[in-house]
């Protein structure tokens, strides 16, 4: 598949330079067609019967394998969720933390991770967003390090293997800005790794996954009907084997069909192309603004404009360039995907230049 053929799958790119996959990725025609076709099927055939149930079960397992391929892990260690936030909630509640326990997080975390950490009941220790500072905050009371793989603010990529090996404590990695954006292989270095499929995987909303290295060692505190193999009227239940015991609930059949279609829209060269686009974005922006993302770290390019970030984002939107402001941080963030063209990046640079 050529770049032009792959890019043509995403109609929004005909209208604008879409540089905000860090929030929601662009939808492909095949993804929306799959959602629509499945909804039409349910409209005319209903949502019941053994054939319908078996189809959904089969598609759930296909989705599990799709996420496993994205993360380069065993499908048995992948739970289906609706977001990275849900994955963080599952882990933090399942650890059974109390006020005598500590969780170390960075000061660059999204509330999707930060919120569940603060609600866990543990003492929260906040460190700067780099490996040395995080490791320096670990004490004998530390039960967990919880941090993003790629920081949603600066785009810095953290070394998960180093954090886990040098700390000696479990690691929860928020993969919202990494899963589907950078090459797989690093997720397995964490004990827990979350995925938001609507971002870099360009899936429908409310789809995601959670990798759990050792499922039997994490408590099931929010069981769903789909996470058990048997139960009785007392409420006692038998969890499914592997990480499926953490499946957070039902995924609508149209959404599931769209997710499977989205997995098939990504070209084999996606990671290399996205990295090249981010490097080129940096090159074009550096003469005009302060770029804060370290070179080669991720597909995010965050920069500090000299003027009002919100005003710049609005101005760019008026020129057909979609980026986002990071509230409270005086930053603007561009998300570069495999679909990002040279023209997209030049339009961004041209729109930023007058603000200097």
Secondary structure, DSSP 8 states (H G I E B T S, - for coil): --HHHHHTT-GGGGTSEE--TTT-----HHHHHHHHHHHHHHHHH-S-SHHHHHHHHHHHHHHHHHHHHHHTS-GGGEEEES-HHHHHHHHHHHTT--TT-EEEEETT--HHHHHHHHTTSSEEEEE-SSHHHHHHT--TTEEEEEEESB-TTT--B--HHHHHHHH-SEEEEE-TTTBTTB-SSSGGGSSEEEEETTSTT---SS-EEEEETTGGGS---S--GGGEEEE-TTS-EEE-SGGGGG--S---HHHHHHHHHHHTTS-TTHHHHHHHHHHHHHHHHTTTSEE-S-TTS-SEEEEE-SS-HHHHHHHHHHTTEE-EEETTTTEEEEE--TT--HHHHHHHHHHHHTT-
